[in-house]
Amino acid sequence: MAYKLIALNIDETLVKANAKLTRQTKEAIEYVKAKDVYVTLATSRPFISAKKNC
């Protein structure tokens, strides 16, 4: 069975306390994207508190 979608939880699992991804995490995401797997982010927080501040 091949995976087509990976959902990643951003609540202190994927994103660390400083709101940054580690280099290893970025590389892992790029690796699965290169294998034609969709990557989506998930959170239990309200949208406004989860979106990136611009």
C-alpha positions as CSV (number, residue, x, y, z in Angstrom):
1,M,0.0,0.0,0.0
2,A,1.4,3.4,-1.0
3,Y,0.6,6.5,1.0
4,K,-0.8,9.4,-0.9
5,L,-1.4,11.9,1.9
6,I,0.3,12.7,5.2
7,A,-1.4,15.0,7.8
8,L,1.0,16.5,10.2
9,N,0.0,18.0,13.6
10,I,1.6,21.4,14.1
11,D,0.8,21.8,17.8
12,E,4.2,21.4,19.4
13,T,4.8,18.2,17.4
14,L,5.9,19.5,14.1
15,V,6.6,23.1,15.1
16,K,8.7,23.7,18.1
17,A,8.2,26.3,20.8
18,N,10.1,28.9,18.8
19,A,7.6,28.4,15.9
20,K,10.3,26.9,13.6
21,L,10.6,23.6,11.8
22,T,13.9,21.7,12.3
23,R,16.1,21.1,9.3
24,Q,15.5,17.4,9.5
25,T,11.7,18.0,9.5
26,K,12.0,20.2,6.4
27,E,14.1,17.6,4.6
28,A,11.6,14.8,5.5
29,I,8.7,16.8,4.1
30,E,10.6,17.5,0.9
31,Y,11.4,13.8,0.6
32,V,7.8,12.7,0.8
33,K,6.7,15.5,-1.5
34,A,9.3,14.2,-4.1
35,K,7.6,10.8,-3.8
36,D,4.3,12.4,-4.9
37,V,2.7,12.3,-1.4
38,Y,0.5,15.2,-0.4
39,V,1.4,16.9,2.8
40,T,-1.2,18.8,4.9
41,L,-1.0,20.5,8.3
42,A,-3.5,19.9,11.1
43,T,-4.2,21.7,14.3
44,S,-6.9,21.8,17.0
45,R,-6.4,25.5,17.5
46,P,-8.6,28.2,15.9
47,F,-7.4,29.3,12.5
48,I,-6.5,32.8,13.6
49,S,-4.0,31.5,16.2
50,A,-2.6,28.9,13.8
51,K,-1.9,31.0,10.8
52,K,1.5,32.5,10.1
53,N,1.9,36.1,11.2
54,C,2.8,38.2,8.2
